[in-house]
């Protein structure tokens, strides 16, 4: 993975418009975030291998970046994206890493199912 | 000003940033149309203690919007039906066209909207951009003046002093009543403000400023960039 090049990443994401694709979408602040004296909560949500189809898509912002995809009657959204990668088998991976190198958010698109 | 159009994306944007200004125009007898982009469906504040859920929040905020607008003296609200956090992913020209149609009908002399790229929230940037694009699409002699509301910390450094500074002492009660009308969004903040035990000086200063004056920059629609990002 490397830093997001917004214009290029935007083009790549748009190449998935109108097709049925698999989605992984996740956000987390780590399983230990609840275990500190200041009273934080551990928060995480993910959805993996759900089939989606979107009609509009773009990467926006000045970095960290945002992604938005418009579906028939719904939306897919991620904020805080810093890095990206196109895998050799055509998966498009985006993630947001914090200053400590920890993953905080992840958005991935693939034409074939993700490994489970 | 006899006809003022306000284009902002979230219920409460009209109150926190420019409620005093709107109340003043209303008091002077202006007609005010508010195009409100979304219902703030993705908001995190739900009252303190919370009384809304992710699913009831849009209805709660729509009611709060009606109440706050009645307090401020806004006669016409148009809910645009966009969704919170997604405005920047819509087609800016389509949005601008909808806003332009309303401008042709309502003929505002003044537009109040967010300053693109100085809005902090992406919805602010995107709807401000679309509203100014709508102005740019009008013939020059039909264009309203634009008061652009900037929020980012660097606003003074990069934009210079505001072109318009409006003292709101004479309508402060109205602004506070409108803030309270947005109960789901303001309850926690107003508790913090009234308890007077706030340790965060910068936050206190921002609150004091918000209750004292509202500032805007004039935006020349011809200077609007080709794309937002």
HADDOCK unambig.tbl for C-alpha pairs under 7 A between the chains (distance, minus, plus):
assign (segid A and resid 57 and name CA) (segid B and resid 89 and name CA) 6.97 0.50 0.50
assign (segid A and resid 58 and name CA) (segid B and resid 89 and name CA) 6.45 0.50 0.50
assign (segid A and resid 60 and name CA) (segid B and resid 229 and name CA) 6.29 0.50 0.50
assign (segid A and resid 61 and name CA) (segid B and resid 229 and name CA) 6.03 0.50 0.50
assign (segid A and resid 68 and name CA) (segid B and resid 86 and name CA) 6.88 0.50 0.50
assign (segid A and resid 68 and name CA) (segid B and resid 89 and name CA) 5.98 0.50 0.50
